[in-house]
């Protein structure tokens, strides 16, 4: 009985919002760090790239945060080819180095 009471308390506290984060949750945060506006070309491209991975079986092993980081990186390459695609600030806030993002980009 105590377990049910505790469980009900936890679910009520969370407003029954139990989901796992998708790449789009991480993408919005990573875009903010990268200075990418949601309605900009880079914002649209990064969202599109992240959505493309949903239908790819081989991408199931990639973490949603890794997919989001790779989408932001590739979108920056495509929209700002003269700038560094993966900055130290992005590495700091995402926890991914350039080397960690690279395999998912390729």
C-alpha positions as CSV (number, residue, x, y, z in Angstrom):
1,X,0.0,0.0,0.0
2,X,2.8,2.4,0.9
3,X,4.4,1.8,-2.5
4,X,1.2,2.8,-4.3
5,X,0.8,5.9,-2.2
6,X,4.4,6.9,-3.0
7,X,4.0,6.1,-6.7
8,X,0.8,8.1,-6.9
9,X,2.6,11.0,-5.1
10,X,5.5,10.9,-7.6
11,X,3.2,10.7,-10.6
12,X,1.1,13.6,-9.4
13,X,4.2,15.6,-8.7
14,X,5.4,15.0,-12.2
15,X,1.9,15.7,-13.6
16,X,2.0,12.3,-15.2
17,X,4.6,13.5,-17.7
18,X,6.8,10.5,-18.2
19,X,8.6,10.5,-21.5
20,X,12.1,9.9,-22.7
21,X,13.8,12.9,-24.3
22,X,14.0,12.8,-28.1
23,X,16.7,14.4,-30.2
24,X,14.4,17.4,-30.7
25,X,14.5,18.2,-27.0
26,X,18.3,18.3,-27.1
27,X,18.3,20.1,-30.5
28,X,16.5,23.2,-29.1
29,X,19.0,23.5,-26.3
30,X,22.0,23.0,-28.6
31,X,20.7,25.5,-31.1
32,X,20.5,28.1,-28.4
33,X,24.1,27.5,-27.4
34,X,25.2,27.6,-31.1
35,X,23.3,30.9,-31.6
36,X,21.0,29.2,-34.2
37,X,17.6,30.8,-34.4
38,X,14.7,28.2,-34.6
39,X,13.3,29.7,-37.7
40,X,16.6,30.3,-39.5
41,X,18.0,28.1,-42.3
42,X,20.4,26.4,-39.9
43,X,17.5,25.8,-37.4
44,X,15.3,24.2,-40.1
45,X,18.1,22.2,-41.5
46,X,19.2,20.8,-38.1
47,X,15.6,19.9,-37.3
48,X,15.3,18.2,-40.7
49,X,18.5,16.2,-40.2
50,X,17.4,15.1,-36.8
51,X,14.1,13.9,-38.1
52,X,15.8,12.0,-41.0
53,X,17.4,9.7,-38.4
54,X,14.1,8.6,-37.1
55,X,13.6,6.3,-40.1
56,X,17.1,4.9,-40.1
57,X,17.5,1.6,-38.3
58,X,21.3,2.0,-37.9
59,X,20.7,5.3,-36.0
60,X,18.8,3.5,-33.2
61,X,22.1,2.9,-31.4
62,X,22.9,6.6,-31.3
63,X,21.9,8.7,-28.3
64,X,19.3,11.4,-28.9
65,X,21.8,14.0,-27.6
66,X,24.5,12.7,-30.1
67,X,22.0,13.0,-33.0
68,X,21.1,16.5,-32.0
69,X,24.8,17.5,-31.7
70,X,25.6,16.1,-35.1
71,X,22.5,17.8,-36.6
72,X,23.6,21.2,-35.3
73,X,27.2,20.6,-36.4
74,X,26.2,19.6,-39.9
75,X,23.7,22.4,-40.2
76,X,26.4,24.9,-39.3
77,X,28.7,23.4,-41.9
78,X,26.1,23.8,-44.6
79,X,24.9,27.3,-43.7
80,X,28.2,28.8,-42.4
81,X,31.0,27.0,-44.3
82,X,33.7,29.6,-43.3
83,X,33.0,29.3,-39.6
84,X,34.2,26.6,-37.2
85,X,31.3,24.1,-37.0
86,X,32.0,22.8,-33.5
87,X,33.1,25.4,-31.1
88,X,34.5,25.1,-27.6
89,X,31.3,26.5,-26.2
90,X,29.3,23.8,-27.9
91,X,31.7,21.2,-26.7
92,X,31.4,22.5,-23.1
93,X,27.6,22.7,-23.1
94,X,26.8,19.5,-24.9
95,X,29.6,17.4,-23.4
96,X,30.7,16.2,-26.8
97,X,34.0,16.9,-28.4
98,X,34.4,17.4,-32.1
99,X,35.8,13.8,-32.3
100,X,32.7,12.4,-30.6
101,X,30.3,14.2,-32.9
102,X,32.2,13.4,-36.1
103,X,31.2,9.7,-36.4
104,X,27.5,10.6,-36.2
105,X,27.9,13.3,-38.8
106,X,29.5,10.9,-41.3
